[in-house]
Amino acid sequence: MFTFIDENGLHVDLRFDEGPFEVEPRHVLAIVKYKDKWLCTEHIRRGVEFPGGKQEEGETLMEAAIREVYEETQVKVTDAKWFAYYIVHDEVPFCKAVFTARVEAIEMFIGEFETVARHWLTEEELQEHPNLSFYMRDDGMKKMLQEVKTHVRQW
C-alpha cells in the first residue's frame, strides 16, 4: 500500500490489487495510452485530468470506466483491465477504481457539460502541464504513472 496526503490535506491509501475493500469503489478512473500519449480530458473547473466519474446504477465498475472515457473524450476503449484503487479518507470516505484500457476508435470531440477539451499528452507534457487537476499533481498519481510503466499492457 502507498499512503500519502493529497492537496486537500486528506489521507489517501493507494493499492495495486483488487481488494478486499475497506470502502466499496463507486468511482472510476481510466488510464489510456495511444501512440505514446496519454488520453486526458479538461474539466471546466478542475483542469486537465484522466477521464473518470461515478458508477451508475446497474453497471459494473469496468462498464462505468468505459462509459466515462467515451462521454468525456469521445474515445471508444476496449479491453479495460483493473489496475489499482485508492481510498480518500474524507468526512465520508470514497474509493475510486482505476483501470487501463486500449483505444478502439477516436471520434470527433464534442465538448459537453463539464468537459471542454480532449488532450493527447506525452509523459513530459503531462508532468509539466500548467492546468493539471489537483489529483493529477499528487503523489498518488505520480506513483500510478510509475507503476503503469511496469504493468503488463499492450497499448
C-alpha positions as CSV (number, residue, x, y, z in Angstrom):
1,M,0.0,0.0,0.0
2,F,1.2,3.5,-0.8
3,T,-0.1,6.2,1.5
4,F,0.0,10.0,1.0
5,I,-1.7,13.3,1.8
6,D,-3.5,14.9,-1.1
7,E,-3.6,18.7,-1.9
8,N,-6.8,19.0,0.1
9,G,-4.9,17.6,3.2
10,L,-6.8,14.3,3.1
11,H,-5.2,10.9,3.8
12,V,-5.2,8.6,0.8
13,D,-4.4,4.9,0.5
14,L,-3.4,3.6,-2.9
15,R,-3.3,-0.1,-3.6
16,F,-2.4,-2.2,-6.7
17,D,-4.6,-5.2,-6.0
18,E,-8.3,-6.0,-6.3
19,G,-9.3,-5.7,-2.6
20,P,-10.8,-6.6,-0.3
21,F,-12.1,-3.1,0.1
22,E,-12.3,-1.0,3.2
23,V,-14.7,1.2,1.2
24,E,-16.6,-0.2,-1.8
25,P,-15.5,1.6,-5.0
26,R,-18.2,3.7,-6.7
27,H,-16.0,6.0,-8.7
28,V,-13.7,5.1,-11.6
29,L,-10.6,6.5,-13.4
30,A,-9.2,5.3,-16.7
31,I,-5.6,5.5,-17.8
32,V,-5.4,5.2,-21.6
33,K,-2.2,5.5,-23.7
34,Y,-2.2,5.6,-27.5
35,K,0.8,6.2,-29.7
36,D,2.9,7.1,-26.7
37,K,0.5,9.8,-25.5
38,W,-1.9,9.8,-22.5
39,L,-5.6,10.5,-23.0
40,C,-6.8,13.3,-20.9
41,T,-9.9,15.4,-20.6
42,E,-10.2,19.0,-19.5
43,H,-12.7,19.6,-16.8
44,I,-14.1,23.2,-16.8
45,R,-13.3,23.8,-13.2
46,R,-10.6,21.2,-12.2
47,G,-8.4,21.3,-15.3
48,V,-6.6,18.5,-17.2
49,E,-7.1,15.0,-15.8
50,F,-7.6,11.4,-16.8
51,P,-11.2,10.6,-17.6
52,G,-13.4,9.2,-14.9
53,G,-16.5,9.6,-12.9
54,K,-19.2,7.8,-10.9
55,Q,-20.6,4.3,-11.4
56,E,-24.3,4.4,-12.4
57,E,-27.0,2.1,-11.1
58,G,-26.8,-1.3,-12.7
59,E,-23.4,-1.0,-14.3
60,T,-20.1,-2.7,-13.3
61,L,-17.1,-0.6,-12.5
62,M,-15.5,-1.6,-15.8
63,E,-18.6,-0.6,-17.7
64,A,-18.5,2.8,-15.9
65,A,-14.9,3.3,-16.8
66,I,-15.6,2.6,-20.5
67,R,-18.7,4.8,-20.5
68,E,-16.9,7.7,-18.7
69,V,-14.0,7.7,-21.2
70,Y,-16.4,7.9,-24.1
71,E,-18.6,10.6,-22.5
72,E,-15.7,12.8,-21.6
73,T,-13.5,12.3,-24.7
74,Q,-15.4,10.6,-27.5
75,V,-12.8,7.9,-27.5
76,K,-14.1,4.3,-27.5
77,V,-12.0,2.0,-25.5
78,T,-11.8,-1.8,-25.1
79,D,-10.0,-4.4,-23.1
80,A,-10.3,-2.5,-19.8
81,K,-8.2,-4.1,-17.1
82,W,-8.2,-3.5,-13.3
83,F,-5.1,-1.6,-12.3
84,A,-5.4,-0.1,-8.8
85,Y,-7.8,1.6,-6.4
86,Y,-7.5,4.4,-3.9
87,I,-9.5,5.4,-0.8
88,V,-9.8,9.1,0.0
89,H,-10.4,9.4,3.8
90,D,-12.8,12.4,3.7
91,E,-15.6,13.0,6.1
92,V,-17.4,10.4,4.0
93,P,-14.6,8.2,2.6
94,F,-14.8,7.2,-1.0
95,C,-13.0,4.7,-3.2
96,K,-12.0,5.0,-6.8
97,A,-11.2,2.0,-9.0
98,V,-8.5,2.6,-11.7
99,F,-8.5,0.8,-15.0
100,T,-6.2,0.8,-18.0
101,A,-7.8,0.4,-21.5
102,R,-6.9,0.3,-25.2
103,V,-8.2,2.7,-27.8
104,E,-10.7,1.1,-30.2
105,A,-11.9,4.3,-32.1
106,I,-11.4,8.0,-31.8
107,E,-14.4,10.1,-32.8
108,M,-14.7,13.9,-33.3
109,F,-14.6,15.6,-29.9
110,I,-17.8,17.4,-28.8
111,G,-17.4,19.2,-25.5
112,E,-20.5,18.8,-23.3
113,F,-21.4,19.5,-19.7
114,E,-18.2,19.9,-17.7
115,T,-15.7,18.7,-20.3
116,V,-14.2,21.4,-22.6
117,A,-11.4,19.6,-24.3
118,R,-9.6,16.3,-25.1
119,H,-5.8,16.2,-24.9
120,W,-3.3,13.6,-26.0
121,L,-0.2,14.4,-23.9
122,T,3.3,12.9,-23.9
123,E,4.6,12.0,-20.5
124,E,6.6,15.2,-20.3
125,E,3.7,17.3,-21.4
126,L,1.5,15.6,-18.7
127,Q,4.1,16.3,-16.0
128,E,4.6,19.9,-17.0
129,H,1.0,20.9,-18.0
130,P,0.2,24.3,-16.3
131,N,-3.5,23.4,-15.8
132,L,-3.5,19.9,-14.2
133,S,-6.3,18.9,-11.9
134,F,-5.3,18.8,-8.3
135,Y,-5.4,15.0,-8.2
136,M,-3.1,14.8,-11.2
137,R,-0.4,16.6,-9.3
138,D,-0.4,14.5,-6.2
139,D,2.0,11.7,-5.1
140,G,-0.6,9.0,-5.8
141,M,-0.8,9.9,-9.5
142,K,3.0,10.0,-9.7
143,K,3.1,6.5,-8.2
144,M,0.4,5.3,-10.6
145,L,2.2,6.6,-13.6
146,Q,5.4,5.0,-12.3
147,E,3.6,1.6,-11.8
148,V,1.7,1.7,-15.1
149,K,5.1,1.6,-16.9
150,T,5.7,-1.8,-15.4
151,H,2.1,-3.0,-15.8
152,V,1.9,-5.7,-18.4
153,R,-0.2,-4.0,-21.1
154,Q,-0.2,-3.9,-24.9
155,W,-1.4,-0.4,-25.5
